Amino acid sequence: MTGPRLPLEGVVYADAAMAARYFAQGAWIDRKIDDQLRARGEGNPQDPAFICDDDVLTFGELDRRADALANGLLQSGLKVNDRALFQMGTTLDTVIAFFGCLKAGVIPVCTIPQYRELEIDQLATLTRPSAYFVQSDGGSFDLVGFAKHMARRRSIPRVFVAGGRGEPDTIGMSELSNSGDRMRRAVPTGSEDVAVLQLSGGSTGIPKIIPRFHAEYMGHVRLWCDRYRMRTGDVGIWALPLMHNAGMMFALLRTVIYGCTTVLMPRWDPARFFALIERWRVNHAFTIGPHAPAIAAFQDIGKFDLSSLRFFFTLQGASAIERATGVRATNMFGITEGLVLTSTLDDPPSLRHGTVGAPCSDFDEVRLLRPDSEDEVGPGEVGELCFRGPSSLRGYFAAPELSAECLTSLGFFRSADMVRRVELDGRVAYAFEGRTRDNINRGGEKFGTEDIERLIALHPDIADGKVVAMPDEVYGEKACAFLIQKPGRPLPSVEGLGLFLLERGLAKFKLPERIEPIDAFPTTRVGKLDRAALRTVIADRLGDKKVKL
């Protein structure tokens, strides 16, 4: 509890008095994440930590293999506080690479395999990585070739490949771990140092990078999982990206904090999902995005034994999941900037299904403010969710101006999410009502529209284009492009526009999935673009096909 031992330039840290208070009150845990793994590896070496495609990785084996990888990383020339881009899937190799980096003091930059030139270029500019982790079996897209191309373009000296076969200009992860040696000495970092650089979906094309710290991240996970009465030996299942904030909390950190087991699903399939729950006697299931309606709509649920399953938690669709499975489920709210709202197993359906719950930490302060002001809304009114607490953002990485825009004068983070405070059955909770900014949440992947619109403006047949969220029954939201065509030129098709954007490096999940021709964009009374009006137009045309809670 002495502050960061090796501060990283561009990071805003908690002051000493605040840190001491959080440690004393139990909101932070004074231990590094990799030290927590070491404790599990020594205390419970034979217990299963992660299971994937029938391969079982025990805590002892994970600790040993992460040690060996860390040694290899340091011998390759990496230093403490160097950054490493991650584009890896939901696999055991990702787990080992993640903990190996932490043991070496190398900071993972938590990207996803779906990112392409535009996103990786921006992230490399901001984080200046010294390494790049990918996997050779990432599907039809050549992630290894892409990583080699981006490494040359951005002068990233090392490309590490899981499952690699000695390709030129790369280093196989197995080559790094050949010695099998344990770490001879701990790296000189502490619990208040940066553990990972997470990413936030936002309303601009500029990546927003969020430092998460060992002590606060572990404390945040514990307070969240305590809501669900998590205990040693529990089994969870994870079928989403591991390096997301949600995957980091539920799969990676929860596993080592509680001594739990996590079943990983590299590829989503509802039948296999239920088969794995039955086989491994899963107790807790977390799902977001399109998985929730797929679970609720699966016709063969009755063929599987779900008696071990105690709780489902999801960002949306809890009521439908509970009806379909007979297992208690709750909606929740999570944001990488450091707040989780959720209900408990014992809360009535009115809370679990009708709201997103309440803060997990007694130290989290929540205020509902009027957009563009610091005035609180009245009782029952909808306001912008603003918060501060042990894990809340104090500043984006290397972005003081952006940080100032997103924080109030008292240090409350402005989420741009609109909620309403409600009281049900004697409990205070919050109901989600929408967003103020122009970001899109497509099945849990949040992204802004600025970079898409900038590329659309380059199209030879388009005079101007704006992109907004449109409702979708499966993904919650998708991108819709309102386009003004150039005189005498035809508008592109959805497929044609998508190909144009892909060729310029945009990630596929950001592509507009509908085009609406328009003669002029609506404006507000002060002459600004009225995006809310565009969202209303497309919602009306689609019949407001939102995912039902």
Backbone torsions as a table, in degrees:
resi	resn	phi	psi	omega
1	MET	NA	54.3	-176.6
2	THR	-119.8	16.9	-175.2
3	GLY	84.4	177.7	179.5
4	PRO	-64.3	134.9	179.6
5	ARG	-81.5	-34.1	178.4
6	LEU	-129.9	79.3	-177.0
7	PRO	-59.1	144.2	179.0
8	LEU	-104.2	126.5	-179.5
9	GLU	-59.7	135.4	-179.6
10	GLY	97.1	-2.4	-178.3
11	VAL	-105.4	136.7	174.2
12	VAL	-97.1	121.8	-177.5
13	TYR	-103.9	157.7	173.5
14	ALA	-67.8	146.4	177.2
15	ASP	-73.1	163.4	-171.8
16	ALA	-60.7	-41.3	-178.2
17	ALA	-65.6	-41.6	179.4
18	MET	-66.0	-43.3	179.4
19	ALA	-61.3	-43.5	-179.8
20	ALA	-61.5	-38.7	180.0
21	ARG	-66.6	-42.3	-179.8
22	TYR	-66.7	-38.0	176.0
23	PHE	-64.8	-46.6	-176.6
24	ALA	-63.7	-33.3	-176.6
25	GLN	-91.8	1.4	175.9
26	GLY	82.1	9.1	178.2
27	ALA	-76.7	-27.1	175.6
28	TRP	-114.6	152.4	177.7
29	ILE	-111.1	121.6	-175.4
30	ASP	-81.3	66.7	178.0
31	ARG	-157.6	142.7	175.8
32	LYS	-76.7	153.6	-178.7
33	ILE	-60.8	-41.6	-179.5
34	ASP	-69.8	-29.2	174.2
35	ASP	-69.3	-33.3	176.1
36	GLN	-65.1	-39.9	174.6
37	LEU	-62.8	-43.4	179.0
38	ARG	-57.5	-42.3	179.5
39	ALA	-62.9	-41.0	178.0
40	ARG	-67.7	-40.2	-179.6
41	GLY	-63.6	-33.8	179.1
42	GLU	-84.8	-34.0	-176.2
43	GLY	-89.3	-30.6	-178.2
44	ASN	-134.1	56.4	-170.1
45	PRO	-62.2	-29.9	-175.9
46	GLN	-94.0	-5.7	-179.1
47	ASP	-74.5	139.9	179.6
48	PRO	-70.8	130.7	176.9
49	ALA	-98.5	-53.6	-178.8
50	PHE	-133.0	143.0	177.7
51	ILE	-127.9	131.6	179.2
52	CYS	-148.5	124.1	179.4
53	ASP	50.0	45.5	177.1
54	ASP	73.9	-3.2	174.2
55	ASP	-87.1	129.8	-178.9
56	VAL	-108.1	124.4	178.1
57	LEU	-109.2	111.8	-179.2
58	THR	-78.4	166.3	177.6
59	PHE	-62.8	-39.5	179.5
60	GLY	-64.1	-44.8	180.0
61	GLU	-67.4	-40.4	178.4
62	LEU	-62.2	-44.2	-179.6
63	ASP	-62.3	-42.8	-178.6
64	ARG	-66.5	-45.3	-177.0
65	ARG	-70.2	-34.1	175.7
66	ALA	-67.5	-38.2	175.0
67	ASP	-58.7	-49.5	-177.7
68	ALA	-61.8	-40.8	178.4
69	LEU	-65.8	-41.2	179.1
70	ALA	-60.0	-42.9	176.5
71	ASN	-58.6	-45.6	179.9
72	GLY	-62.3	-38.7	178.7
73	LEU	-63.2	-44.3	179.6
74	LEU	-67.6	-38.3	178.3
75	GLN	-68.4	-23.4	178.3
76	SER	-76.9	-7.3	178.7
77	GLY	108.4	-2.4	176.7
78	LEU	-69.4	149.9	-178.7
79	LYS	-124.2	162.8	176.6
80	VAL	-57.7	135.8	-178.3
81	ASN	77.9	0.9	167.0
82	ASP	-63.9	152.1	-179.7
83	ARG	-105.6	148.2	178.5
84	ALA	-131.7	119.6	173.6
85	LEU	-70.0	137.6	177.3
86	PHE	-115.4	123.6	167.3
87	GLN	-129.9	75.3	-175.8
88	MET	-130.7	158.0	-175.9
89	GLY	-92.8	-163.5	-177.2
90	THR	-91.0	79.7	-173.2
91	THR	-138.0	166.4	175.8
92	LEU	-65.7	-33.1	177.6
93	ASP	-60.8	-38.5	178.0
94	THR	-64.1	-42.4	178.0
95	VAL	-58.7	-48.4	-177.9
96	ILE	-65.5	-42.3	179.7
97	ALA	-63.6	-41.3	179.8
98	PHE	-61.4	-53.6	-178.1
99	PHE	-69.0	-30.5	175.3
100	GLY	-62.8	-41.5	176.4
101	CYS	-61.6	-45.3	-179.0
102	LEU	-61.4	-40.7	179.8
103	LYS	-65.1	-31.1	179.1
104	ALA	-86.3	-5.7	-176.9
105	GLY	78.2	12.8	176.6
106	VAL	-86.5	135.9	-172.1
107	ILE	-97.2	115.5	176.3
108	PRO	-67.4	136.0	169.3
109	VAL	-101.1	112.9	-162.0
110	CYS	-86.9	76.1	175.9
111	THR	-89.3	-174.0	-179.0
112	ILE	-129.1	156.6	-178.1
113	PRO	-61.3	-21.2	-176.3
114	GLN	-77.3	-12.6	-179.1
115	TYR	-67.9	149.1	179.6
116	ARG	-126.4	-160.2	-170.1
117	GLU	-54.3	-44.6	-175.1
118	LEU	-59.7	-50.4	-175.9
119	GLU	-71.9	-44.9	-178.1
120	ILE	-66.1	-37.1	178.0
121	ASP	-60.5	-45.2	179.7
122	GLN	-65.4	-43.0	-179.0
123	LEU	-65.8	-39.2	178.9
124	ALA	-65.3	-37.3	177.4
125	THR	-61.2	-41.5	-176.3
126	LEU	-78.5	-38.5	-171.8
127	THR	-101.4	-15.1	179.6
128	ARG	47.4	64.8	-175.7
129	PRO	-71.4	152.2	175.2
130	SER	-105.3	-5.4	-178.8
131	ALA	-151.0	162.9	-175.8
132	TYR	-145.4	119.7	179.3
133	PHE	-104.9	127.8	174.3
134	VAL	-139.9	174.7	176.7
135	GLN	-125.1	148.5	-174.0
136	SER	-80.8	-16.1	-177.6
137	ASP	-109.7	47.7	-174.6
138	GLY	-87.4	16.5	178.7
139	GLY	103.4	-156.2	-174.7
140	SER	-72.2	-25.9	179.9
141	PHE	-80.1	136.3	-178.2
142	ASP	-81.8	84.2	-179.4
143	LEU	-64.4	-37.1	-179.0
144	VAL	-64.7	-47.4	177.8
145	GLY	-61.6	-40.1	178.0
146	PHE	-62.9	-44.5	-179.7
147	ALA	-62.8	-41.2	178.2
148	LYS	-62.3	-41.4	178.1
149	HIS	-62.7	-47.7	-178.5
150	MET	-68.5	-34.3	178.2
151	ALA	-64.0	-41.7	176.8
152	ARG	-65.6	-41.5	-176.6
153	ARG	-66.9	-36.5	-175.0
154	ARG	-108.1	11.0	177.5
155	SER	56.3	45.4	174.6
156	ILE	-90.6	115.7	-167.2
157	PRO	-74.2	-19.6	-173.9
158	ARG	-132.9	129.0	172.8
159	VAL	-117.1	114.7	-179.9
160	PHE	-101.3	132.4	-174.1
161	VAL	-121.8	125.0	172.6
162	ALA	-81.0	129.4	-178.7
163	GLY	75.1	14.7	-178.1
164	GLY	-69.2	156.3	-179.0
165	ARG	-118.4	43.4	177.3
166	GLY	67.3	37.0	178.7
167	GLU	-66.3	148.5	177.8
168	PRO	-58.3	145.0	176.2
169	ASP	66.7	18.5	174.6
170	THR	-134.0	164.4	175.9
171	ILE	-124.6	124.0	177.4
172	GLY	-71.1	139.4	178.5
173	MET	-59.3	-34.1	179.5
174	SER	-65.0	-33.0	177.4
175	GLU	-64.7	-38.0	-179.9
176	LEU	-66.0	-28.4	-171.2
177	SER	-101.2	11.1	-173.7
178	ASN	-61.8	-33.1	-176.7
179	SER	-66.0	-34.5	-178.2
180	GLY	69.3	9.5	-177.0
181	ASP	-73.4	147.7	171.2
182	ARG	-77.6	158.7	176.9
183	MET	-63.2	126.3	-177.6
184	ARG	-78.0	-28.8	178.4
185	ARG	-148.1	147.5	179.7
186	ALA	-74.5	146.1	175.6
187	VAL	-72.3	150.7	-170.1
188	PRO	-82.2	54.6	175.7
189	THR	-115.7	162.9	-178.4
190	GLY	-126.7	-177.2	-173.2
191	SER	-70.7	-16.6	178.5
192	GLU	-94.6	2.4	177.1
193	ASP	-81.2	164.4	-179.8
194	VAL	-68.2	130.1	174.6
195	ALA	-92.9	-49.5	-177.9
196	VAL	-143.3	160.9	168.8
197	LEU	-109.5	107.0	179.9
198	GLN	-89.6	164.9	-180.0
199	LEU	-115.8	149.0	177.9
200	SER	-120.7	133.5	170.5
201	GLY	-71.2	142.2	-177.0
202	GLY	-150.7	-170.3	-173.6
203	SER	-92.9	-0.6	178.7
204	THR	-120.9	168.1	177.6
205	GLY	-80.8	-4.8	-178.5
206	ILE	-86.5	124.2	179.3
207	PRO	-60.9	137.4	175.7
208	LYS	-105.2	119.4	-172.0
209	ILE	-109.0	128.1	-171.5
210	ILE	-114.3	114.3	174.3
211	PRO	-70.9	130.6	171.8
212	ARG	-118.7	138.8	-169.3
213	PHE	-110.6	150.8	-176.2
214	HIS	-52.3	-54.9	-172.7
215	ALA	-64.3	-47.5	-176.0
216	GLU	-73.0	-35.1	-179.1
217	TYR	-65.4	-44.1	178.4
218	MET	-66.4	-40.1	177.3
219	GLY	-64.0	-38.5	179.7
220	HIS	-63.0	-45.1	179.8
221	VAL	-63.9	-43.1	-178.3
222	ARG	-63.1	-44.2	-179.1
223	LEU	-65.2	-35.4	178.1
224	TRP	-68.8	-50.6	-175.0
225	CYS	-71.7	-24.7	174.4
226	ASP	-62.1	-27.4	176.7
227	ARG	-59.8	-30.7	-177.1
228	TYR	-100.4	12.6	180.0
229	ARG	53.7	45.2	176.2
230	MET	-63.9	144.6	179.8
231	ARG	-146.5	163.4	-179.1
232	THR	-55.3	134.4	178.8
233	GLY	90.9	-9.3	177.1
234	ASP	-61.8	153.5	179.6
235	VAL	-118.1	129.4	175.3
236	GLY	-118.4	166.5	178.2
237	ILE	-128.7	138.9	-175.7
238	TRP	-135.4	123.5	-176.0
239	ALA	-126.0	24.3	-176.5
240	LEU	-126.2	176.3	-179.5
241	PRO	-57.2	133.1	-178.3
242	LEU	-71.4	-33.8	-172.2
243	MET	-86.7	-2.3	168.7
244	HIS	-60.6	159.7	173.8
245	ASN	-58.4	-41.5	-180.0
246	ALA	-64.0	-43.8	177.9
247	GLY	-65.3	-38.0	177.5
248	MET	-60.6	-44.2	-176.3
249	MET	-74.0	-52.3	-172.4
250	PHE	-77.9	-41.0	-174.1
251	ALA	-91.8	-62.2	-171.0
252	LEU	-70.7	-53.9	-174.8
253	LEU	-78.1	-43.2	179.2
254	ARG	-54.8	-39.4	-176.0
255	THR	-61.3	-45.6	-176.5
256	VAL	-82.0	-28.0	179.7
257	ILE	-69.0	-45.4	-174.0
258	TYR	-97.6	-7.1	-172.5
259	GLY	67.1	41.0	-178.1
260	CYS	-95.8	176.5	173.7
261	THR	-115.6	140.3	176.0
262	THR	-123.6	125.1	175.5
263	VAL	-90.7	121.3	-177.7
264	LEU	-97.6	138.6	175.5
265	MET	-118.4	102.3	179.5
266	PRO	-65.1	-30.0	-178.3
267	ARG	-129.1	133.5	-176.2
268	TRP	-79.9	131.4	173.4
269	ASP	-156.8	119.6	-173.9
270	PRO	-62.3	-36.1	179.1
271	ALA	-64.6	-43.8	178.9
272	ARG	-67.4	-34.8	177.6
273	PHE	-56.0	-50.1	-179.4
274	PHE	-71.3	-32.6	177.5
275	ALA	-65.1	-38.4	178.7
276	LEU	-69.7	-37.6	175.8
277	ILE	-58.9	-45.0	179.8
278	GLU	-65.9	-47.6	-174.1
279	ARG	-65.0	-45.3	-173.8
280	TRP	-98.4	8.7	176.6
281	ARG	53.7	55.9	-176.7
282	VAL	-68.2	140.2	-179.3
283	ASN	-103.3	-33.8	-175.7
284	HIS	-132.2	136.5	178.5
285	ALA	-129.3	130.0	179.3
286	PHE	-115.2	133.9	177.7
287	THR	-148.8	150.8	176.1
288	ILE	-138.5	172.9	171.2
289	GLY	60.7	-140.7	-172.3
290	PRO	-70.8	-14.0	179.7
291	HIS	-65.6	-34.7	-175.9
292	ALA	-61.1	-52.0	177.8
293	PRO	-66.6	-29.4	177.5
294	ALA	-65.9	-37.5	177.6
295	ILE	-66.3	-46.5	-177.0
296	ALA	-66.7	-29.5	-176.2
297	ALA	-92.6	-4.6	-176.4
298	PHE	-66.0	127.6	-169.9
299	GLN	-82.6	-18.3	-173.2
300	ASP	-106.8	25.8	-178.9
301	ILE	-56.4	-39.0	-176.7
302	GLY	-63.3	-13.9	179.6
303	LYS	-81.1	-8.2	-174.2
304	PHE	-114.4	146.3	177.6
305	ASP	-85.2	108.7	180.0
306	LEU	-107.1	18.9	-173.0
307	SER	-65.1	-21.6	179.4
308	SER	-78.7	-19.4	-171.0
309	LEU	-78.4	120.5	-177.5
310	ARG	-97.0	-28.8	-170.6
311	PHE	-160.4	138.8	168.3
312	PHE	-108.3	134.3	168.6
313	PHE	-127.7	139.3	-169.9
314	THR	-150.5	156.8	176.7
315	LEU	-77.8	-20.9	178.2
316	GLN	-162.5	152.1	175.3
317	GLY	92.2	17.7	-175.6
318	ALA	-63.0	-40.9	-177.4
319	SER	-61.6	-44.5	-179.7
320	ALA	-66.7	-38.8	178.4
321	ILE	-64.1	-43.0	-179.0
322	GLU	-66.2	-40.2	177.7
323	ARG	-62.9	-40.4	-174.7
324	ALA	-76.2	-34.2	-172.4
325	THR	-105.5	-21.3	-173.8
326	GLY	75.9	8.5	179.8
327	VAL	-103.2	135.4	179.7
328	ARG	-57.8	137.2	-177.6
329	ALA	-139.2	152.5	179.0
330	THR	-138.3	142.9	167.3
331	ASN	-78.8	151.3	178.8
332	MET	-145.4	172.4	177.5
333	PHE	-131.5	131.7	176.8
334	GLY	-139.7	142.4	179.4
335	ILE	-139.0	136.2	-174.7
336	THR	-62.3	-24.6	178.3
337	GLU	-69.5	0.7	163.8
338	GLY	116.3	29.2	176.6
339	LEU	-135.7	138.3	170.9
340	VAL	-127.1	128.8	172.6
341	LEU	-112.7	135.4	178.4
342	THR	-163.4	166.1	173.6
343	SER	-100.4	-178.3	-179.8
344	THR	-112.1	172.1	178.3
345	LEU	-60.5	-31.5	-173.1
346	ASP	-89.5	-8.0	-179.4
347	ASP	-69.0	148.4	179.9
348	PRO	-70.9	162.1	178.9
349	PRO	-55.8	-31.2	179.9
350	SER	-58.4	-35.0	176.7
351	LEU	-83.3	-47.1	-173.9
352	ARG	-66.4	-32.6	-176.0
353	HIS	-104.5	-28.2	-174.6
354	GLY	-94.0	-10.0	178.1
355	THR	-137.4	178.8	172.8
356	VAL	-105.9	13.4	173.8
357	GLY	87.8	-157.6	-174.9
358	ALA	-131.3	167.4	-179.1
359	PRO	-58.7	143.5	179.0
360	CYS	-77.1	-25.3	-176.8
361	SER	-105.6	134.1	175.0
362	ASP	-66.8	-14.3	-178.0
363	PHE	-91.3	-7.1	177.4
364	ASP	-78.8	128.0	175.4
365	GLU	-103.5	130.9	-179.1
366	VAL	-120.5	133.0	172.3
367	ARG	-131.8	143.7	175.7
368	LEU	-106.2	112.1	-174.4
369	LEU	-110.5	155.3	173.4
370	ARG	-71.8	135.2	179.8
371	PRO	-54.0	140.1	178.3
372	ASP	66.4	20.4	173.9
373	SER	-149.3	175.6	174.9
374	GLU	-113.4	22.7	177.4
375	ASP	-88.6	134.1	178.4
376	GLU	-78.0	146.5	178.1
377	VAL	-78.4	166.2	179.4
378	GLY	-80.3	170.8	179.2
379	PRO	-56.2	131.2	178.5
380	GLY	80.3	-5.3	-178.9
381	GLU	-86.5	155.1	177.0
382	VAL	-83.2	134.0	179.5
383	GLY	-143.6	168.7	179.0
384	GLU	-75.8	128.0	179.8
385	LEU	-69.7	117.3	178.4
386	CYS	-126.9	142.5	-174.1
387	PHE	-153.2	158.8	169.2
388	ARG	-148.3	151.9	-177.4
389	GLY	173.9	-166.6	-173.3
390	PRO	-60.1	-31.1	-177.2
391	SER	-114.1	5.2	-175.2
392	SER	-76.0	152.3	-176.8
393	LEU	-60.2	133.8	172.7
394	ARG	-107.3	-12.4	177.4
395	GLY	170.4	135.0	174.4
396	TYR	-66.2	154.1	-178.1
397	PHE	-65.7	122.6	174.5
398	ALA	53.9	37.4	-177.6
399	ALA	-145.3	66.6	-176.4
400	PRO	-62.6	-35.7	-179.1
401	GLU	-69.3	-42.9	176.9
402	LEU	-63.4	-39.4	178.6
403	SER	-61.7	-42.8	-179.3
404	ALA	-62.2	-34.3	178.9
405	GLU	-68.0	-27.9	-171.8
406	CYS	-100.8	-0.6	-179.0
407	LEU	-120.1	140.1	175.7
408	THR	-77.1	174.8	179.8
409	SER	-63.7	-20.9	179.1
410	LEU	-100.4	9.1	176.2
411	GLY	84.5	15.6	174.7
412	PHE	-81.7	133.8	177.8
413	PHE	-80.2	131.2	179.0
414	ARG	-91.2	112.6	-171.8
415	SER	-82.3	-20.0	-172.1
416	ALA	69.8	7.2	175.6
417	ASP	-98.0	132.5	-177.5
418	MET	-96.9	126.5	-179.2
419	VAL	-135.7	168.2	177.9
420	ARG	-128.6	134.3	177.9
421	ARG	-81.9	128.9	-179.0
422	VAL	-129.9	157.1	174.6
423	GLU	-122.3	117.2	-179.8
424	LEU	-130.6	131.5	177.7
425	ASP	51.2	38.5	177.1
426	GLY	77.7	7.9	-178.6
427	ARG	-116.3	145.3	173.6
428	VAL	-92.0	132.9	177.8
429	ALA	-147.3	179.2	-176.8
430	TYR	-129.2	138.2	178.2
431	ALA	-108.6	128.6	-178.5
432	PHE	-76.7	133.7	-175.1
433	GLU	-124.4	0.3	179.7
434	GLY	131.5	-164.5	-177.3
435	ARG	-133.4	159.5	177.9
436	THR	-98.7	-28.4	-176.5
437	ARG	-94.8	173.5	-169.8
438	ASP	-96.8	35.4	175.7
439	ASN	-89.4	158.2	-175.6
440	ILE	-120.3	135.7	179.4
441	ASN	-112.8	95.0	-178.5
442	ARG	-97.9	96.0	178.0
443	GLY	61.2	33.0	179.5
444	GLY	97.5	-14.1	175.1
445	GLU	-92.3	111.3	-178.7
446	LYS	-96.7	137.2	179.1
447	PHE	-151.0	153.8	177.2
448	GLY	-88.2	177.7	-174.8
449	THR	-111.7	-9.4	-173.4
450	GLU	-61.5	-45.8	-178.0
451	ASP	-68.6	-34.3	177.8
452	ILE	-64.7	-45.9	-178.4
453	GLU	-66.3	-34.4	177.8
454	ARG	-63.6	-38.9	178.3
455	LEU	-73.9	-38.2	177.9
456	ILE	-58.7	-36.1	-179.2
457	ALA	-63.1	-17.1	179.1
458	LEU	-84.8	-10.8	-175.9
459	HIS	-69.5	132.1	-175.0
460	PRO	-66.3	-18.3	-176.8
461	ASP	-102.1	0.6	-173.8
462	ILE	-115.8	126.8	176.6
463	ALA	-79.1	-39.3	178.4
464	ASP	-163.6	155.2	179.8
465	GLY	-151.0	142.1	175.4
466	LYS	-128.7	143.2	-176.3
467	VAL	-118.2	130.9	178.9
468	VAL	-135.6	167.8	177.0
469	ALA	-77.2	138.9	170.2
470	MET	-121.8	147.9	-177.3
471	PRO	-69.4	147.9	178.2
472	ASP	-143.8	137.0	-175.5
473	GLU	-67.8	-28.4	-175.8
474	VAL	-98.4	-51.2	-174.0
475	TYR	-91.9	-6.0	-177.3
476	GLY	88.8	-57.5	177.7
477	GLU	-144.0	151.4	168.8
478	LYS	-135.8	169.7	-179.0
479	ALA	-89.9	134.0	174.9
480	CYS	-120.2	132.1	-180.0
481	ALA	-104.7	120.3	170.3
482	PHE	-91.3	120.0	-170.8
483	LEU	-122.0	137.5	169.8
484	ILE	-104.6	120.1	-176.2
485	GLN	-83.1	153.6	173.7
486	LYS	-72.8	146.0	-178.5
487	PRO	-55.6	129.9	177.2
488	GLY	76.9	5.4	-179.3
489	ARG	-115.8	142.1	179.4
490	PRO	-79.9	147.9	173.7
491	LEU	-73.5	144.0	176.5
492	PRO	-69.9	158.4	171.9
493	SER	-76.2	170.3	175.6
494	VAL	-58.3	-43.9	-179.3
495	GLU	-66.3	-40.8	-179.8
496	GLY	-66.5	-42.5	177.6
497	LEU	-64.6	-40.2	179.2
498	GLY	-60.8	-44.1	178.3
499	LEU	-62.0	-41.1	178.0
500	PHE	-59.3	-44.3	-178.3
501	LEU	-71.9	-38.8	178.0
502	LEU	-62.5	-39.2	-179.9
503	GLU	-64.9	-19.4	179.4
504	ARG	-102.2	13.9	168.4
505	GLY	92.7	12.2	179.5
506	LEU	-79.5	140.7	176.8
507	ALA	-65.3	144.2	-172.8
508	LYS	-62.1	-36.2	-175.3
509	PHE	-69.8	-10.2	178.5
510	LYS	-91.1	-6.4	-173.7
511	LEU	-63.9	137.5	171.9
512	PRO	-59.8	135.9	-178.0
513	GLU	-110.6	9.6	173.0
514	ARG	-157.2	145.4	176.2
515	ILE	-120.0	132.5	176.5
516	GLU	-120.9	113.3	175.6
517	PRO	-66.2	145.2	-179.8
518	ILE	-151.7	146.2	-179.1
519	ASP	-85.3	-35.2	179.7
520	ALA	-155.8	148.9	-179.2
521	PHE	-84.3	140.5	177.3
522	PRO	-67.7	150.7	179.6
523	THR	-127.7	159.4	175.6
524	THR	-80.5	179.2	-179.2
525	ARG	-63.6	-23.3	179.4
526	VAL	-98.6	11.9	172.7
527	GLY	88.0	8.1	178.6
528	LYS	-90.2	155.8	177.8
529	LEU	-56.4	131.0	-179.7
530	ASP	-99.3	85.8	-179.5
531	ARG	-67.0	-32.6	178.4
532	ALA	-59.8	-37.8	178.5
533	ALA	-65.7	-38.8	177.7
534	LEU	-65.3	-40.2	177.8
535	ARG	-64.1	-37.5	178.8
536	THR	-66.2	-41.1	179.6
537	VAL	-58.4	-50.6	-176.1
538	ILE	-71.9	-34.3	177.3
539	ALA	-63.1	-40.7	178.6
540	ASP	-65.1	-40.8	-178.0
541	ARG	-68.3	-30.3	179.9
542	LEU	-91.0	-4.9	-177.3
543	GLY	75.4	23.7	177.4
544	ASP	52.7	60.7	-176.6
545	LYS	-81.6	70.5	180.0
546	LYS	-88.6	156.8	172.6
547	VAL	-68.6	129.2	-179.3
548	LYS	-80.8	133.4	175.8
549	LEU	-70.4	NA	NA
